[in-house]
Amino acid sequence: MAARLLPMKKILLDIHIYLSLLCAGYMIIYGVSGIAFNHQLRPTDASGATWETNIDVPMFDKDQAIAEAARDRLQLVGWVPYWRMSHPQPEELLFFVNRPSREYRVLLHQVTGSVQVQETSRGLLGAVLGLHGLGKMPNSTWSRSWSLYTQISTWALLFSVLSGIWFWWLRPGWRRSGWWMLGLGSGGSVLFMLYIIG
């Protein structure tokens, strides 16, 4: 029985190692952004380019639809948060386009189609924080790849945890200390979550 387990153990160990290496970058980004969120670290904004252009004014009833259509015509990548829209003047629409590493402040003159865009860079920390929970981002060809990488990394991490538990179980001398670590880690996590949501 033990002899039959050896080839499977080697195969699982290789998969465990390489899947862990595959998702290491994602886990580092997730860990750094988690620490930044917990300690309320915020990226420092740096002013970027300011430019003007003209577009065909989108003809919609709602500001959100107008802003998203203007974003698409400007070929900007990112979300348009509805809570940051305003009308500085009756015929002007001010909105923002957000993406992980950059923010665009867009002022659209709805009569003339004149647009003023001011870019703000959020730097490396802003990009890392933005990648923490990134899903599909409008006009981005890469955000779907990031979502796929997130899924692969999540499943790889789950496999690594389960195979790590299996490797631990195969070492009888480590079982007692392993039970303590598993109990403290898992039980402590559940109790901490219950404390936070309760």
Residue pairs with C-beta under 8 A, 6 or more apart in sequence:
5 170
9 167
9 170
12 163
12 166
12 167
13 163
13 167
15 159
15 163
16 159
16 160
16 163
16 164
16 167
19 156
19 159
19 160
20 156
20 160
22 152
22 153
22 156
23 152
23 153
23 154
23 156
23 157
23 160
26 149
26 150
26 153
27 153
27 157
29 128
29 131
29 132
30 132
32 128
33 128
33 129
33 131
33 132
34 132
35 41
36 125
36 128
36 129
37 129
37 132
41 125
42 125
43 122
43 123
43 125
43 126
43 129
44 123
44 125
45 103
45 120
45 121
45 122
45 126
46 120
46 121
46 123
47 118
47 119
47 120
47 121
48 102
48 118
48 119
48 120
48 121
49 119
50 116
50 117
50 118
50 119
51 116
51 117
52 114
52 115
52 116
52 117
53 74
53 114
53 115
53 117
54 112
54 113
54 114
54 115
55 70
55 73
55 74
55 108
55 113
55 115
56 73
56 113
57 66
57 70
57 108
57 110
57 111
57 113
58 65
58 66
58 69
58 70
58 73
60 66
60 69
63 82
63 85
63 93
63 95
64 80
64 82
64 85
66 93
66 108
66 110
67 80
67 85
67 93
67 95
67 106
67 108
68 80
68 138
70 93
70 95
70 106
70 108
70 115
71 78
71 80
71 97
71 106
71 138
71 139
72 138
72 139
74 106
74 115
74 117
75 139
76 97
76 104
76 106
76 117
76 139
77 97
77 99
77 137
77 138
77 139
77 140
78 97
78 98
78 99
78 102
78 103
78 104
78 137
78 138
78 139
78 140
79 97
79 98
79 99
79 137
79 138
80 95
80 96
80 97
80 98
80 138
81 96
81 98
84 95
84 96
85 93
85 94
85 95
86 94
87 93
87 94
88 94
88 107
91 109
91 110
91 111
92 107
92 108
92 109
92 110
93 107
93 108
93 110
94 105
94 106
94 107
94 108
95 106
95 108
96 103
96 104
96 105
96 106
97 103
97 104
97 106
98 104
99 130
99 137
99 140
100 122
100 126
100 127
100 128
100 129
100 130
100 131
100 134
101 121
101 122
101 123
101 124
101 126
101 127
101 130
102 119
102 120
102 121
102 122
102 126
103 119
103 120
103 122
104 117
104 118
104 119
104 120
105 117
105 118
105 120
106 115
106 116
106 117
107 115
107 116
107 117
108 114
108 115
109 115
122 129
122 130
131 146
134 143
134 146
134 147
134 150
135 143
135 147
136 143
136 144
136 147
137 143
165 182
168 174
168 175
168 178
169 175
169 178
